[in-house]
Amino acid sequence: MEYVPAKSIVYRDKSPDWFGTDYKMNIYRGCCHGCIYCDSRSDCYQIGDFDTVKAKENALDIIRDDLRRKVKRGVVVTGAASDPYNPYEKELLLTRHALELIDIYGFGAGIATKSPLIARDRDILARIAAHDPVIVKITVTCADDAVSRVIEPGVAVTSARFEAMRALADAGLYSGVLMMPLLPFINDTDDNVAEIVRLAGRSGARFIYPAFGLTMRSGQREYLYKALDASFPGVREKYAAQFGGQYSCRSPRAEQLWQIFKKECDAYGIVYRMADIIKGYRADYDEEQLTLF
């Protein structure tokens, strides 16, 4: 493990409409999941040697100072730029101890991850949920473990992620799926979308937020194209013809996929619109706060 200096770790979230969170926290830099589509590889993020995970020096001391200086309490989200449950976290426990600080200082928590290791910390998340909102988002792009191993080679397969989701649901935690990205000409199929929703429903997911396509920027695009050439011959040429130099690359089948997705979610009682997701995990706490004034 390499360590990098940091002055502050908990920042005001500049996109509060994205799952209704208030602060961002990233303890790690880089990622070893090896997902072929990862937007965080983009040059604009300036993360050198992206596949090497680094931790921030004195992270817990800095997080403690950041939290106790905040005048306004809120939901602290982690996982936006680097997965907080990379393999090193199993021994380092930095994310777990950061959640303990979030609990102590009376904040809520939001987590985005692909790792089943999240289930380890359901005890702390349940303690936080007793006083503030908690939302857990597990990324799932493929219903089929075999396809998952190809496009996300360094992370646990889909079935293991849904096992973790079941453990979170059984602990009473508000959890669901980030179904993104769906790669055009690879996993943007009717069967894949429908089966992800069904697996999510059986695993206790409360919500699914989809993206029927992907993003491509400088740095990210080149890595993706090499991976496509290696594992999906001919698909890179389709991307070049369909999207050119576009940043937002929507699946040509997006409208059809949305109808299938919506039908399956409605059948399982799973919410999928951002406003409903935010209301689902924050409403009780927001109403409780209002009664205090």
Order of alpha helices (4+ residues) and beta strands (2+ residues): beta-beta-beta-beta-beta-alpha-beta-alpha-alpha-beta-alpha-beta-alpha-alpha-beta-alpha-beta-beta-alpha-alpha-beta-alpha-alpha
